[in-house]
């Protein structure tokens, strides 16, 4: 495990797991949302492909995302390990709700200097709506990718519940 992709739906705990793995394995961690949304106003990075290409050319890295469409194949081509947090909606939704409420109430600054707002909750791209509406599609997409022969050298570690992930981490 030197080039690790941590995947799953919004709210699964990808970033938390990636940070923990980074610390334990001494592998640099890169938050995909921070690379993608790199300025206030949810502005996107015009150099995302170049930035991701450079960081994944390194011998060791951890990225916490299925990947935005423009870099998805690049990440999957260069990873040697995929850790899939394949949790059911009943696990994901309370997590993403708690996180979004906390971020909105505290006005927590997140990637690119942005904040979740109460008005943002009405947007279909808000993390809560996104996690609900995209759960099945993301799950199918990751399933297709882990079975795709193009990515055959990938070691895939799949967890169906946070308790499985915690046990694996404890044994790491």
TORVEXZA-16407 format. One record per residue: residue number from 1; residue in one letter; x, y, z of N, C-alpha, C in turn. Coordinates in nm, 3 decimals. Atoms other than C-alpha are relative to their C-alpha. Layout:
BEGIN
NODE   i aa     n_u     n_v     n_w    ca_u    ca_v    ca_w     c_u     c_v     c_w
NODE NUM  a       X       Y       Z       X       Y       Z       X       Y       Z
...
# end
This chain:
BEGIN
NODE   i aa     n_u     n_v     n_w    ca_u    ca_v    ca_w     c_u     c_v     c_w
NODE   1  x   0.084  -0.118   0.000   0.000   0.000   0.000   0.088   0.124   0.000
NODE   2  x  -0.080  -0.121   0.013   0.188   0.298  -0.133  -0.074   0.111  -0.072
NODE   3  x   0.081  -0.096   0.076  -0.060   0.466  -0.368  -0.146  -0.041   0.022
NODE   4  x   0.128   0.046  -0.054  -0.396   0.446  -0.194  -0.112   0.097  -0.037
NODE   5  x   0.120  -0.073   0.031  -0.736   0.558  -0.312  -0.108  -0.046   0.097
NODE   6  x   0.107   0.032  -0.095  -1.004   0.573  -0.040  -0.129   0.049  -0.063
NODE   7  x   0.122  -0.034   0.073  -1.348   0.563  -0.203  -0.125  -0.035   0.080
NODE   8  x   0.129   0.021  -0.063  -1.713   0.569  -0.099  -0.085   0.123  -0.022
NODE   9  x   0.091  -0.113   0.019  -2.012   0.800  -0.096   0.031   0.110   0.101
NODE  10  x  -0.012  -0.113  -0.091  -2.015   1.142   0.067  -0.049  -0.040   0.139
NODE  11  x   0.038   0.028  -0.138  -2.021   1.103   0.445   0.047  -0.134   0.053
NODE  12  x  -0.044   0.132  -0.045  -1.865   0.756   0.459   0.116   0.007   0.099
NODE  13  x  -0.117  -0.011  -0.087  -1.555   0.880   0.638   0.130  -0.015  -0.076
NODE  14  x  -0.119   0.014   0.084  -1.309   0.879   0.348   0.115   0.087   0.049
NODE  15  x  -0.106  -0.092  -0.041  -1.115   1.184   0.463   0.056  -0.038   0.136
NODE  16  x  -0.045   0.041  -0.134  -1.101   1.067   0.823   0.089  -0.122  -0.009
NODE  17  x  -0.082   0.120   0.017  -0.972   0.725   0.721   0.131   0.033  -0.070
NODE  18  x  -0.121  -0.035   0.074  -0.727   0.875   0.472   0.102   0.072   0.089
NODE  19  x  -0.092  -0.070  -0.093  -0.582   1.110   0.738   0.062  -0.099   0.098
NODE  20  x  -0.051   0.099  -0.094  -0.549   0.819   0.982   0.105  -0.089  -0.067
NODE  21  x  -0.097   0.082   0.074  -0.377   0.601   0.721   0.128   0.078  -0.029
NODE  22  x  -0.116  -0.084   0.028  -0.148   0.887   0.627   0.093   0.007   0.120
NODE  23  x  -0.078  -0.008  -0.123  -0.036   0.921   0.987   0.066  -0.134   0.034
NODE  24  x  -0.053   0.132  -0.037   0.007   0.549   1.050   0.103  -0.054  -0.098
NODE  25  x  -0.089   0.056   0.103   0.178   0.465   0.721   0.107   0.099  -0.046
NODE  26  x  -0.091  -0.106   0.041   0.368   0.793   0.683  -0.002   0.017  -0.153
NODE  27  x   0.022  -0.021   0.143   0.221   0.843   0.336  -0.073   0.133  -0.016
NODE  28  x   0.065  -0.131   0.017   0.127   1.193   0.211  -0.147  -0.013  -0.041
NODE  29  x   0.144  -0.001   0.025  -0.248   1.260   0.211  -0.039   0.125  -0.077
NODE  30  x   0.050  -0.111   0.082  -0.425   1.478  -0.047  -0.152  -0.007  -0.001
NODE  31  x   0.145  -0.007  -0.002  -0.787   1.583   0.001  -0.050   0.046  -0.136
NODE  32  x   0.044  -0.030   0.136  -0.954   1.572  -0.341  -0.089   0.124  -0.006
NODE  33  x   0.086  -0.119   0.003  -1.222   1.829  -0.255   0.080   0.128   0.014
NODE  34  x  -0.085  -0.118  -0.016  -0.951   2.073  -0.145   0.078   0.029  -0.128
NODE  35  x  -0.067  -0.019   0.129  -0.769   2.016  -0.473  -0.097   0.055  -0.105
NODE  36  x   0.101  -0.039   0.099  -1.090   2.064  -0.672  -0.056   0.139   0.026
NODE  37  x   0.055  -0.131  -0.037  -1.246   2.359  -0.485   0.110   0.079   0.069
NODE  38  x  -0.121  -0.061  -0.055  -0.944   2.579  -0.437  -0.011   0.149   0.029
NODE  39  x   0.016  -0.143  -0.028  -1.094   2.925  -0.383  -0.141   0.025   0.052
NODE  40  x   0.134  -0.034  -0.047  -1.389   3.097  -0.215  -0.100   0.006  -0.115
NODE  41  x   0.105  -0.002   0.102  -1.722   3.088  -0.398  -0.008  -0.134  -0.073
NODE  42  x   0.000   0.135   0.059  -1.673   2.716  -0.470   0.064   0.000  -0.139
NODE  43  x  -0.073  -0.004   0.127  -1.436   2.808  -0.753   0.079  -0.130  -0.016
NODE  44  x  -0.070   0.126   0.026  -1.283   2.503  -0.916   0.139   0.026  -0.058
NODE  45  x  -0.140  -0.007   0.040  -0.919   2.441  -0.992   0.013  -0.023  -0.150
NODE  46  x  -0.021   0.012   0.145  -0.840   2.506  -1.358   0.115  -0.093  -0.035
NODE  47  x  -0.118   0.085   0.023  -0.525   2.296  -1.318  -0.011  -0.133   0.072
NODE  48  x   0.020   0.123  -0.077  -0.679   1.996  -1.143   0.071  -0.120  -0.063
NODE  49  x  -0.063   0.116   0.064  -0.560   1.742  -1.398   0.150   0.005   0.016
NODE  50  x  -0.146  -0.012  -0.016  -0.204   1.874  -1.387   0.041  -0.023   0.145
NODE  51  x  -0.033   0.017  -0.141  -0.205   1.890  -1.007  -0.010  -0.147   0.043
NODE  52  x   0.018   0.141  -0.037  -0.340   1.535  -0.968   0.103  -0.086  -0.071
NODE  53  x  -0.102   0.074   0.073  -0.102   1.408  -1.235   0.135   0.009   0.072
NODE  54  x  -0.127  -0.019  -0.071   0.193   1.555  -1.045   0.002  -0.076   0.132
NODE  55  x  -0.003   0.066  -0.131   0.092   1.422  -0.704  -0.005  -0.152  -0.015
NODE  56  x   0.006   0.145   0.018   0.011   1.073  -0.839   0.121  -0.056  -0.072
NODE  57  x  -0.127   0.045   0.056   0.347   1.058  -1.015   0.099  -0.032   0.111
NODE  58  x  -0.084   0.028  -0.116   0.499   1.042  -0.667  -0.013  -0.147   0.039
NODE  59  x   0.005   0.144  -0.033   0.581   0.697  -0.527  -0.099  -0.035   0.112
NODE  60  x   0.088   0.029  -0.114   0.356   0.731  -0.219  -0.101   0.113   0.015
NODE  61  x   0.106  -0.099  -0.019   0.021   0.906  -0.174  -0.130  -0.068   0.042
NODE  62  x   0.137   0.042  -0.033  -0.332   0.876  -0.038  -0.092   0.112  -0.049
NODE  63  x   0.102  -0.094   0.046  -0.631   1.044  -0.205  -0.135  -0.055   0.044
NODE  64  x   0.129   0.040  -0.057  -0.982   1.038  -0.060  -0.117   0.030  -0.092
NODE  65  x   0.111  -0.028   0.091  -1.218   1.025  -0.353  -0.007  -0.102  -0.111
NODE  66  x   0.019   0.073   0.125  -1.366   0.828  -0.635   0.070   0.077  -0.111
NODE  67  x  -0.066  -0.088   0.097  -1.224   1.123  -0.826  -0.102   0.075  -0.082
NODE  68  x   0.085  -0.078   0.090  -1.383   1.402  -1.023   0.020  -0.057  -0.140
NODE  69  x  -0.007   0.067   0.131  -1.457   1.289  -1.381   0.128   0.026  -0.079
NODE  70  x  -0.119  -0.033   0.080  -1.158   1.469  -1.533   0.127  -0.068   0.051
NODE  71  x  -0.121   0.066  -0.053  -0.911   1.284  -1.306  -0.026  -0.143   0.049
NODE  72  x   0.038   0.131  -0.054  -1.098   0.965  -1.217   0.088  -0.113  -0.054
NODE  73  x  -0.081   0.109   0.056  -0.917   0.732  -1.458   0.146   0.013   0.038
NODE  74  x  -0.139  -0.023  -0.040  -0.582   0.890  -1.375   0.025  -0.056   0.140
NODE  75  x  -0.015   0.051  -0.136  -0.629   0.813  -1.005  -0.005  -0.152   0.003
NODE  76  x   0.016   0.146  -0.002  -0.748   0.457  -1.068   0.114  -0.070  -0.072
NODE  77  x  -0.113   0.058   0.073  -0.467   0.391  -1.317   0.127  -0.003   0.085
NODE  78  x  -0.126  -0.013  -0.075  -0.197   0.501  -1.074  -0.004  -0.056   0.141
NODE  79  x   0.011   0.056  -0.136  -0.330   0.361  -0.745   0.045  -0.145  -0.001
NODE  80  x  -0.028   0.144  -0.015  -0.207   0.026  -0.617  -0.100  -0.065   0.096
NODE  81  x   0.097   0.050  -0.096  -0.476  -0.006  -0.347  -0.123   0.089   0.001
NODE  82  x   0.126  -0.071  -0.017  -0.842   0.091  -0.327  -0.063  -0.049   0.129
NODE  83  x   0.072   0.033  -0.123  -1.008   0.102   0.012  -0.141   0.057  -0.018
NODE  84  x   0.138  -0.035   0.032  -1.383   0.103  -0.042  -0.084  -0.004   0.125
NODE  85  x   0.093  -0.011  -0.112  -1.608   0.226   0.237  -0.141  -0.014  -0.058
NODE  86  x   0.128   0.033   0.064  -1.923   0.057   0.107  -0.109  -0.013   0.105
NODE  87  x   0.096  -0.001  -0.110  -2.159   0.157   0.384  -0.141   0.026  -0.051
NODE  88  x   0.139  -0.023   0.040  -2.539   0.149   0.361  -0.045   0.142   0.034
NODE  89  x   0.056  -0.133  -0.026  -2.750   0.465   0.358  -0.027   0.024   0.148
NODE  90  x   0.034  -0.018  -0.141  -2.855   0.404   0.718   0.122   0.038   0.084
NODE  91  x  -0.124  -0.041  -0.066  -2.489   0.454   0.818   0.043   0.138  -0.050
NODE  92  x  -0.048  -0.124   0.063  -2.405   0.735   0.575  -0.083   0.122   0.041
NODE  93  x   0.085  -0.119  -0.015  -2.703   0.965   0.623   0.013   0.067   0.137
NODE  94  x  -0.020  -0.070  -0.128  -2.671   1.029   1.000   0.137   0.069   0.006
NODE  95  x  -0.134  -0.060  -0.001  -2.299   1.096   0.949   0.003   0.131  -0.078
NODE  96  x  -0.006  -0.120   0.083  -2.342   1.343   0.665  -0.091   0.109   0.055
NODE  97  x   0.087  -0.099  -0.065  -2.633   1.514   0.844   0.071   0.068   0.116
NODE  98  x  -0.071  -0.058  -0.116  -2.431   1.561   1.165   0.112   0.093  -0.048
NODE  99  x  -0.113  -0.080   0.048  -2.130   1.689   0.971  -0.049   0.131  -0.061
NODE 100  x   0.049  -0.122   0.065  -2.331   1.935   0.761  -0.065   0.095   0.098
NODE 101  x   0.058  -0.087  -0.103  -2.528   2.065   1.058   0.112   0.069   0.077
NODE 102  x  -0.113  -0.059  -0.074  -2.203   2.116   1.252   0.068   0.109  -0.082
NODE 103  x  -0.069  -0.097   0.085  -2.037   2.292   0.959  -0.084   0.126  -0.021
NODE 104  x   0.088  -0.114   0.024  -2.339   2.514   0.898  -0.013   0.086   0.125
NODE 105  x   0.019  -0.073  -0.126  -2.395   2.611   1.263   0.129   0.072   0.042
NODE 106  x  -0.126  -0.060  -0.046  -2.027   2.676   1.341   0.067   0.087  -0.106
NODE 107  x  -0.059  -0.076   0.113  -1.957   2.837   1.000   0.143  -0.046  -0.026
NODE 108  x  -0.132   0.061   0.021  -1.659   2.602   0.973   0.049   0.026  -0.143
NODE 109  x  -0.060  -0.021   0.131  -1.426   2.694   0.691   0.049  -0.136  -0.051
NODE 110  x  -0.045   0.125   0.062  -1.374   2.401   0.456   0.078   0.035  -0.127
NODE 111  x  -0.088  -0.016   0.115  -1.178   2.354   0.134  -0.027   0.128  -0.079
NODE 112  x   0.006  -0.122   0.079  -1.101   2.669  -0.062  -0.051   0.121   0.074
NODE 113  x   0.053  -0.112  -0.078  -1.216   2.893   0.223  -0.151   0.008  -0.004
NODE 114  x   0.146   0.003   0.012  -1.578   2.793   0.162  -0.066  -0.047   0.129
NODE 115  x   0.079   0.042  -0.116  -1.854   2.727   0.414  -0.132  -0.057  -0.050
NODE 116  x   0.137   0.045   0.025  -2.175   2.529   0.415  -0.093   0.103   0.062
NODE 117  x   0.096  -0.100  -0.048  -2.474   2.763   0.455  -0.140  -0.062   0.004
NODE 118  x   0.139   0.048  -0.004  -2.841   2.719   0.537  -0.062   0.007  -0.139
NODE 119  x   0.052  -0.013   0.136  -2.926   2.842   0.188   0.053  -0.115  -0.087
NODE 120  x  -0.060   0.108   0.077  -2.690   2.579   0.048  -0.073  -0.133   0.015
NODE 121  x   0.076   0.123  -0.023  -2.910   2.306   0.196  -0.109  -0.019  -0.106
NODE 122  x   0.104   0.008   0.102  -3.164   2.387  -0.077   0.054  -0.045  -0.136
NODE 123  x  -0.065   0.036   0.126  -2.914   2.307  -0.353   0.013  -0.151  -0.011
NODE 124  x  -0.010   0.146   0.021  -2.924   1.954  -0.500   0.144  -0.050   0.009
NODE 125  x  -0.139   0.038  -0.013  -2.543   1.955  -0.485   0.049  -0.001   0.144
NODE 126  x  -0.038   0.000  -0.142  -2.543   1.995  -0.106   0.035  -0.142   0.042
NODE 127  x  -0.043   0.135  -0.039  -2.365   1.699   0.062  -0.113  -0.092   0.048
NODE 128  x   0.108   0.086  -0.049  -2.684   1.573   0.231  -0.083  -0.053  -0.118
NODE 129  x   0.078   0.042   0.118  -2.885   1.568  -0.093   0.084  -0.091  -0.089
NODE 130  x  -0.090   0.077   0.086  -2.585   1.437  -0.285   0.016  -0.143   0.054
NODE 131  x  -0.019   0.134  -0.059  -2.525   1.148  -0.044  -0.125  -0.086  -0.020
NODE 132  x   0.124   0.076   0.015  -2.891   1.046  -0.061  -0.021  -0.041  -0.146
NODE 133  x   0.036   0.025   0.140  -2.938   1.076  -0.437   0.106  -0.080  -0.075
NODE 134  x  -0.108   0.065   0.074  -2.599   0.939  -0.546   0.047  -0.132   0.061
NODE 135  x  -0.048   0.119  -0.070  -2.561   0.649  -0.303   0.004  -0.123  -0.091
NODE 136  x   0.007   0.119   0.086  -2.674   0.375  -0.541   0.090   0.009  -0.121
NODE 137  x  -0.081  -0.016   0.121  -2.502   0.516  -0.849   0.149  -0.007   0.033
NODE 138  x  -0.142   0.006  -0.039  -2.168   0.568  -0.671   0.040  -0.142   0.034
NODE 139  x  -0.029   0.139  -0.037  -2.186   0.218  -0.531   0.017  -0.086  -0.125
NODE 140  x  -0.011   0.077   0.125  -2.247   0.072  -0.877   0.127   0.038  -0.076
NODE 141  x  -0.120  -0.046   0.071  -1.969   0.285  -1.030   0.127  -0.058   0.062
NODE 142  x  -0.120   0.056  -0.066  -1.712   0.175  -0.772   0.005  -0.150  -0.023
NODE 143  x   0.005   0.144   0.026  -1.825  -0.186  -0.811   0.049  -0.034  -0.140
NODE 144  x  -0.046   0.021   0.138  -1.773  -0.163  -1.189   0.151   0.018  -0.010
NODE 145  x  -0.143  -0.030   0.010  -1.430  -0.012  -1.143   0.086  -0.107   0.067
NODE 146  x  -0.082   0.101  -0.066  -1.303  -0.269  -0.894  -0.001  -0.133  -0.076
NODE 147  x   0.006   0.121   0.082  -1.411  -0.544  -1.137   0.059   0.021  -0.140
NODE 148  x  -0.049  -0.032   0.133  -1.272  -0.368  -1.447   0.142  -0.055  -0.020
NODE 149  x  -0.134   0.057   0.025  -0.974  -0.560  -1.596   0.109   0.105  -0.019
NODE 150  x  -0.101  -0.106   0.014  -0.801  -0.227  -1.671   0.069   0.029   0.132
NODE 151  x  -0.053  -0.032  -0.132  -0.752  -0.187  -1.300   0.034  -0.127   0.078
NODE 152  x  -0.022   0.131  -0.062  -0.671  -0.555  -1.231   0.114  -0.004   0.102
NODE 153  x  -0.106   0.010  -0.103  -0.344  -0.493  -1.044  -0.038   0.061   0.135
NODE 154  x   0.040  -0.064  -0.125  -0.536  -0.299  -0.778  -0.037  -0.101   0.107
NODE 155  x   0.048   0.075  -0.116  -0.567  -0.453  -0.437  -0.122   0.077   0.051
NODE 156  x   0.121  -0.065  -0.048  -0.921  -0.381  -0.318  -0.035  -0.052   0.139
NODE 157  x   0.044   0.033  -0.135  -1.018  -0.374   0.048  -0.136   0.066   0.016
NODE 158  x   0.137  -0.050  -0.005  -1.394  -0.340   0.090  -0.059  -0.023   0.139
NODE 159  x   0.061   0.008  -0.131  -1.570  -0.262   0.416  -0.148   0.036  -0.011
NODE 160  x   0.143  -0.022   0.005  -1.947  -0.285   0.459  -0.055   0.070   0.123
NODE 161  x   0.045  -0.065  -0.124  -1.963  -0.130   0.807   0.120   0.064   0.069
NODE 162  x  -0.111  -0.066  -0.071  -1.751   0.112   1.014   0.072  -0.091   0.100
NODE 163  x  -0.065   0.092  -0.094  -1.684  -0.166   1.268   0.107  -0.085  -0.070
NODE 164  x  -0.099   0.076   0.078  -1.505  -0.367   0.996   0.123   0.087  -0.029
NODE 165  x  -0.109  -0.092   0.027  -1.297  -0.063   0.907   0.084   0.021   0.125
NODE 166  x  -0.071  -0.020  -0.128  -1.207  -0.002   1.272   0.083  -0.122   0.037
NODE 167  x  -0.075   0.123  -0.031  -1.104  -0.366   1.320   0.122  -0.012  -0.089
NODE 168  x  -0.113   0.005   0.095  -0.885  -0.351   1.009   0.109   0.100   0.041
NODE 169  x  -0.096  -0.102  -0.045  -0.723  -0.028   1.129   0.073  -0.043   0.125
NODE 170  x  -0.063   0.044  -0.125  -0.659  -0.176   1.472   0.105  -0.107  -0.027
NODE 171  x  -0.096   0.107   0.034  -0.479  -0.470   1.309   0.112   0.047  -0.090
NODE 172  x  -0.098  -0.052   0.095  -0.279  -0.251   1.071   0.133   0.028   0.067
# end
